[in-house]
Amino acid sequence: MTDIERVGVVGCGQMGAGIAEVCARAGLDVRVAETTGEALELGRSRLINSLHHVTERGKISEAERDATLERLSFTTDLGELADRDLVIEAVVENEQVKLEIFQVLDQVLTRPDAILASNTSSIPLVNLAVATTRPQQVLGVHFFNPAQVQNLVELIPALTTSEETLRRSEDLVVRVLGKHSIRAQDRSGFVVNALLIPYLLSAVRMFEAGVAAREDIDNGMEQGCAHPMGPLKLADLIGLDTVVSVAASMYEEYKEPLYAAPPLLQRMVSAGRLGRKTGAGFYTYG
Ligand SMILES: C[C@H](O)CC(=O)SCCNC(=O)CCNC(=O)[C@H](O)C(C)(C)COP(=O)(O)OP(=O)(O)OC[C@H]1O[C@@H](n2cnc3c(N)ncnc32)[C@H](O)[C@@H]1OP(=O)(O)O
């Protein structure tokens, strides 16, 4: 039996909302924290809309939806996460911001063996761990977008993480959330992004060089390799700013040219064309 029943999620953007939904649907008591009332309202509607959507699609009953909503609470005060057994941080990929959150959570969590997890794709977990007084209880729990649909969670122990923390987290992810888990070392990109990001960057370089139209690049991989979506569509789904920031951290770590974001991608981010979330990236969205 898991000893994790009360979960906190910090950040209610596309990943945080998805993670909170997965946890609440699995029967956990979930409290979501955001920085401002406005961000919280946006996140809350994102989550509620998604629950209504899965109910309409017949994946859960109306009673299950209502019970899931009952298990969700929202706050703008990290102090209200004090009684949580596990907190998953899913805020912007900015090390300073994450460090501050980890330091606050470390102070407010009352349970001595509470686990502090990050959904980071790129920040070294050990940096977050040593910023707390419980480095043995900090690890990476990395979901994939959309978290409600993708089956995988990467578990990333820092050098300081205890086997007990890893075991408890794995039990939660696999047995309670029903996800598949893989373990990876605390190296930039872990397993999936280390393989995926160079592929996405190659597709952008191919498009930039005029080798093929964006639709042909995407259709090539969808029809030729049975990928659910081609690389340019997928970059738009992930968010071009996230692709650039994960690539930058991998480049920083390995200095391999294949991890360097091509100029077109950098320019699109500067222009605010971040993909689906801003309505325009390689494609435009209604
Ligand atoms: C960068 C990070 O660190 C790591 C990452 O996240 S890497 C990115 C990993 N993600 C991927 O590779 C995504 C690849 N694409 C896919 O799996 C699929 O194209 C997709 C699930 C996004 C959409 O699937 P597709 O069949 O094209 O569309 P659609 O029919 O709308 O959706 C399929 C199902 O997923 C559900 N779904 C899609 N997007 C959803 C979302 N945002 N939230 C909840 N459910 C969603 C739909 O409701 C639908 O369910 P149903 O058919 O059972 O009702």
The ligand as an SDF file (V2000), in Angstrom:
LIG
                    3D

 54 56  0  0  0  0  0  0  0  0999 V2000
    9.4280   18.0670  -23.6880 C   0  0  0  0  0  0  0  0  0  0  0  0
    8.9210   17.2520  -22.5070 C   0  0  0  0  0  0  0  0  0  0  0  0
    9.9000   17.2840  -21.4830 O   0  0  0  0  0  0  0  0  0  0  0  0
    8.6460   15.8150  -22.8550 C   0  0  0  0  0  0  0  0  0  0  0  0
    7.4330   15.6760  -23.7250 C   0  0  0  0  0  0  0  0  0  0  0  0
    6.3240   15.9500  -23.3190 O   0  0  0  0  0  0  0  0  0  0  0  0
    7.7470   15.1130  -25.2710 S   0  0  0  0  0  0  0  0  0  0  0  0
    6.1570   15.0140  -26.0210 C   0  0  0  0  0  0  0  0  0  0  0  0
    5.5170   13.6690  -25.8310 C   0  0  0  0  0  0  0  0  0  0  0  0
    4.2290   13.6520  -26.5230 N   0  0  0  0  0  0  0  0  0  0  0  0
    4.0810   13.1530  -27.7630 C   0  0  0  0  0  0  0  0  0  0  0  0
    5.0170   12.6480  -28.3630 O   0  0  0  0  0  0  0  0  0  0  0  0
    2.7010   13.3200  -28.3350 C   0  0  0  0  0  0  0  0  0  0  0  0
    2.5660   12.5670  -29.6250 C   0  0  0  0  0  0  0  0  0  0  0  0
    1.1780   12.6890  -30.1010 N   0  0  0  0  0  0  0  0  0  0  0  0
    0.1800   11.9110  -29.6320 C   0  0  0  0  0  0  0  0  0  0  0  0
    0.3690   11.0170  -28.8230 O   0  0  0  0  0  0  0  0  0  0  0  0
   -1.1830   12.1830  -30.1900 C   0  0  0  0  0  0  0  0  0  0  0  0
   -1.0390   12.8530  -31.4160 O   0  0  0  0  0  0  0  0  0  0  0  0
   -2.0900   13.0500  -29.2300 C   0  0  0  0  0  0  0  0  0  0  0  0
   -2.4510   12.2100  -28.0070 C   0  0  0  0  0  0  0  0  0  0  0  0
   -1.4200   14.3430  -28.7910 C   0  0  0  0  0  0  0  0  0  0  0  0
   -3.3380   13.4310  -29.9740 C   0  0  0  0  0  0  0  0  0  0  0  0
   -3.8860   12.2630  -30.5060 O   0  0  0  0  0  0  0  0  0  0  0  0
   -4.7910   12.2730  -31.8100 P   0  0  0  0  0  0  0  0  0  0  0  0
   -5.2940   10.8890  -32.0140 O   0  0  0  0  0  0  0  0  0  0  0  0
   -4.0580   12.9500  -32.9030 O   0  0  0  0  0  0  0  0  0  0  0  0
   -5.9240   13.2900  -31.4790 O   0  0  0  0  0  0  0  0  0  0  0  0
   -7.2040   13.1130  -30.6210 P   0  0  0  0  0  0  0  0  0  0  0  0
   -8.1480   12.1270  -31.2480 O   0  0  0  0  0  0  0  0  0  0  0  0
   -7.6910   14.4990  -30.4210 O   0  0  0  0  0  0  0  0  0  0  0  0
   -6.6820   12.5680  -29.2410 O   0  0  0  0  0  0  0  0  0  0  0  0
   -6.5310   11.1960  -28.9370 C   0  0  0  0  0  0  0  0  0  0  0  0
   -6.9820   10.9990  -27.5380 C   0  0  0  0  0  0  0  0  0  0  0  0
   -6.1800   11.7560  -26.6200 O   0  0  0  0  0  0  0  0  0  0  0  0
   -7.0140   12.6750  -25.8980 C   0  0  0  0  0  0  0  0  0  0  0  0
   -6.2860   13.9410  -25.7870 N   0  0  0  0  0  0  0  0  0  0  0  0
   -5.6050   14.5800  -26.7460 C   0  0  0  0  0  0  0  0  0  0  0  0
   -5.0490   15.6960  -26.2720 N   0  0  0  0  0  0  0  0  0  0  0  0
   -5.4140   15.7660  -24.9730 C   0  0  0  0  0  0  0  0  0  0  0  0
   -5.1490   16.6820  -23.9360 C   0  0  0  0  0  0  0  0  0  0  0  0
   -4.4000   17.7710  -24.1190 N   0  0  0  0  0  0  0  0  0  0  0  0
   -5.6730   16.4170  -22.7400 N   0  0  0  0  0  0  0  0  0  0  0  0
   -6.4320   15.3420  -22.5140 C   0  0  0  0  0  0  0  0  0  0  0  0
   -6.6930   14.4200  -23.4480 N   0  0  0  0  0  0  0  0  0  0  0  0
   -6.2010   14.6470  -24.6680 C   0  0  0  0  0  0  0  0  0  0  0  0
   -8.2540   12.8540  -26.7150 C   0  0  0  0  0  0  0  0  0  0  0  0
   -9.3570   13.1670  -25.8940 O   0  0  0  0  0  0  0  0  0  0  0  0
   -8.3980   11.5010  -27.3670 C   0  0  0  0  0  0  0  0  0  0  0  0
   -8.9820   10.5690  -26.5160 O   0  0  0  0  0  0  0  0  0  0  0  0
  -10.1840    9.6020  -27.0270 P   0  0  0  0  0  0  0  0  0  0  0  0
   -9.9860    9.3630  -28.4700 O   0  0  0  0  0  0  0  0  0  0  0  0
  -10.0110    8.3670  -26.1970 O   0  0  0  0  0  0  0  0  0  0  0  0
  -11.3890   10.3640  -26.7000 O   0  0  0  0  0  0  0  0  0  0  0  0
  1  2  1  0
  2  3  1  0
  2  4  1  0
  4  5  1  0
  5  6  2  0
  5  7  1  0
  7  8  1  0
  8  9  1  0
  9 10  1  0
 10 11  1  0
 11 12  2  0
 11 13  1  0
 13 14  1  0
 14 15  1  0
 15 16  1  0
 16 17  2  0
 16 18  1  0
 18 19  1  0
 18 20  1  0
 20 21  1  0
 20 22  1  0
 20 23  1  0
 23 24  1  0
 24 25  1  0
 25 26  2  0
 25 27  1  0
 25 28  1  0
 28 29  1  0
 29 30  2  0
 29 31  1  0
 29 32  1  0
 32 33  1  0
 33 34  1  0
 34 35  1  0
 34 49  1  0
 35 36  1  0
 36 37  1  0
 36 47  1  0
 37 38  1  0
 37 46  1  0
 38 39  2  0
 39 40  1  0
 40 41  1  0
 40 46  2  0
 41 42  1  0
 41 43  2  0
 43 44  1  0
 44 45  2  0
 45 46  1  0
 47 48  1  0
 47 49  1  0
 49 50  1  0
 50 51  1  0
 51 52  2  0
 51 53  1  0
 51 54  1  0
M  END
$$$$
